[in-house]
Amino acid sequence: MDSRGGTAHHEAINDHEAINDGEARKMQQVVIANRLTDGVVVFLGKNRCWVERLEDCPATEEPQEASALLALGTKAEEDQLVVGPDLIEVEISDGAMVPVKMREAMRAKGPSTRTDLGKQAGN
């Protein structure tokens, strides 16, 4: 169980999520997973293909659409294309889509121990 009373994985976030100042806001979500062949973090892209760049995937604010996207991720896991599909929250910051939570932001950027490797190095 997570702080919302649901399971931590495989659950669309409700239409509005409370933030610290008490306001409600729509939460944009995307599907994230790891490619089974090499472990690289991937996102469910606009053409329902797995992409490595967050900006190449659609974000949705609608729980039903988020659930449908996650179902595609679950099917891809059953087909052994990816592992661990999950919904993550994203927002637009300085014109770019970025994960809301630090864990997912680090995951999306790649290894943090060697900045000469991974996505942050342009490899």
Secondary structure, DSSP 8 states (H G I E B T S, - for coil): --TTSS-SSS----SEEE-TTS-EEE-EEEEEEEETTT--EEEE-TTSSEES-GGGS--B--HHHHHHHHHHHHHHHHTTSEEEEEEEEEEEETTEEEESSHHHHHHHH--SS-TTSSGGGT-
